[in-house]
């Protein structure tokens, strides 16, 4: 015996499903919202970690630059104080170039003493 579904029967089936639909959809909606919130929390943590590492790198770079600046300022200070200390560029007659012509290897004592002896001879 085949039953035919009348419009009244269809309406009662749909109404019965609609009554239970919130109980089925609600857990999935709650899980969806919870997952969405957790993904945003993880994304914010990742971005915060990335920005913290970038901040650390930039702070180290700033420290290096400040050290380099202090070093260069110290060199400028030395350049400005050098004439007061008597440190000046040598004049043309003050520099003498000494050449050593020796056949012995450089590690022998005579070869190490030869520049001194040759310089003393040139001064006389």
TINUNU-973742 format. One record per residue (C-alpha): residue number from 0; chain; x, y, z; residue in three letters. Coordinates in steps of 0.5 Angstrom, whole numbers, plus 500, padded with zeros to 3 digits. Layout:
N
MIPA   i ch east north  up  aa
MIPA NUM  A    X     Y   Z ALA
...
end
This chain:
124
MIPA   i ch east north  up  aa
MIPA   0  A  500   500 500 UNK
MIPA   1  A  503   506 498 UNK
MIPA   2  A  502   512 502 UNK
MIPA   3  A  502   519 498 UNK
MIPA   4  A  504   525 502 UNK
MIPA   5  A  499   530 502 UNK
MIPA   6  A  501   538 503 UNK
MIPA   7  A  499   537 510 UNK
MIPA   8  A  503   532 511 UNK
MIPA   9  A  509   535 508 UNK
MIPA  10  A  508   541 512 UNK
MIPA  11  A  508   537 519 UNK
MIPA  12  A  515   534 517 UNK
MIPA  13  A  518   541 515 UNK
MIPA  14  A  515   544 522 UNK
MIPA  15  A  518   538 526 UNK
MIPA  16  A  525   539 522 UNK
MIPA  17  A  525   546 524 UNK
MIPA  18  A  523   545 531 UNK
MIPA  19  A  529   541 532 UNK
MIPA  20  A  534   545 527 UNK
MIPA  21  A  536   550 532 UNK
MIPA  22  A  539   544 537 UNK
MIPA  23  A  543   541 531 UNK
MIPA  24  A  546   548 528 UNK
MIPA  25  A  547   551 535 UNK
MIPA  26  A  553   546 537 UNK
MIPA  27  A  556   547 530 UNK
MIPA  28  A  555   555 530 UNK
MIPA  29  A  559   555 537 UNK
MIPA  30  A  565   550 534 UNK
MIPA  31  A  565   555 528 UNK
MIPA  32  A  566   561 532 UNK
MIPA  33  A  571   558 537 UNK
MIPA  34  A  575   556 531 UNK
MIPA  35  A  575   563 528 UNK
MIPA  36  A  577   566 535 UNK
MIPA  37  A  582   561 536 UNK
MIPA  38  A  585   562 529 UNK
MIPA  39  A  585   570 530 UNK
MIPA  40  A  589   569 537 UNK
MIPA  41  A  594   565 533 UNK
MIPA  42  A  595   570 528 UNK
MIPA  43  A  596   575 533 UNK
MIPA  44  A  601   571 537 UNK
MIPA  45  A  605   570 530 UNK
MIPA  46  A  605   577 528 UNK
MIPA  47  A  606   579 535 UNK
MIPA  48  A  612   575 535 UNK
MIPA  49  A  615   577 529 UNK
MIPA  50  A  614   584 531 UNK
MIPA  51  A  618   583 537 UNK
MIPA  52  A  624   579 533 UNK
MIPA  53  A  624   585 529 UNK
MIPA  54  A  624   590 534 UNK
MIPA  55  A  630   586 538 UNK
MIPA  56  A  634   586 531 UNK
MIPA  57  A  633   594 530 UNK
MIPA  58  A  635   595 537 UNK
MIPA  59  A  641   591 536 UNK
MIPA  60  A  642   595 530 UNK
MIPA  61  A  641   602 533 UNK
MIPA  62  A  646   600 539 UNK
MIPA  63  A  651   598 533 UNK
MIPA  64  A  650   604 530 UNK
MIPA  65  A  651   608 536 UNK
MIPA  66  A  657   605 538 UNK
MIPA  67  A  660   606 531 UNK
MIPA  68  A  658   614 532 UNK
MIPA  69  A  662   614 538 UNK
MIPA  70  A  668   611 535 UNK
MIPA  71  A  667   616 529 UNK
MIPA  72  A  666   622 534 UNK
MIPA  73  A  672   619 538 UNK
MIPA  74  A  677   619 532 UNK
MIPA  75  A  674   626 530 UNK
MIPA  76  A  676   628 537 UNK
MIPA  77  A  683   625 536 UNK
MIPA  78  A  684   629 530 UNK
MIPA  79  A  682   636 533 UNK
MIPA  80  A  687   635 539 UNK
MIPA  81  A  693   632 535 UNK
MIPA  82  A  696   639 534 UNK
MIPA  83  A  695   641 541 UNK
MIPA  84  A  699   634 543 UNK
MIPA  85  A  704   636 538 UNK
MIPA  86  A  702   630 533 UNK
MIPA  87  A  703   633 526 UNK
MIPA  88  A  704   631 519 UNK
MIPA  89  A  711   630 518 UNK
MIPA  90  A  714   635 513 UNK
MIPA  91  A  717   633 506 UNK
MIPA  92  A  725   633 509 UNK
MIPA  93  A  723   629 515 UNK
MIPA  94  A  721   622 512 UNK
MIPA  95  A  727   618 509 UNK
MIPA  96  A  726   611 506 UNK
MIPA  97  A  731   606 507 UNK
MIPA  98  A  732   600 502 UNK
MIPA  99  A  736   594 505 UNK
MIPA 100  A  739   590 500 UNK
MIPA 101  A  741   584 503 UNK
MIPA 102  A  742   576 500 UNK
MIPA 103  A  741   573 507 UNK
MIPA 104  A  734   571 509 UNK
MIPA 105  A  730   575 513 UNK
MIPA 106  A  730   571 519 UNK
MIPA 107  A  737   571 520 UNK
MIPA 108  A  740   576 526 UNK
MIPA 109  A  744   580 521 UNK
MIPA 110  A  738   581 516 UNK
MIPA 111  A  734   584 522 UNK
MIPA 112  A  740   588 524 UNK
MIPA 113  A  742   591 517 UNK
MIPA 114  A  736   596 517 UNK
MIPA 115  A  739   599 523 UNK
MIPA 116  A  746   599 521 UNK
MIPA 117  A  744   602 514 UNK
MIPA 118  A  740   608 517 UNK
MIPA 119  A  745   610 522 UNK
MIPA 120  A  750   610 516 UNK
MIPA 121  A  745   614 512 UNK
MIPA 122  A  745   619 518 UNK
MIPA 123  A  752   620 518 UNK
end
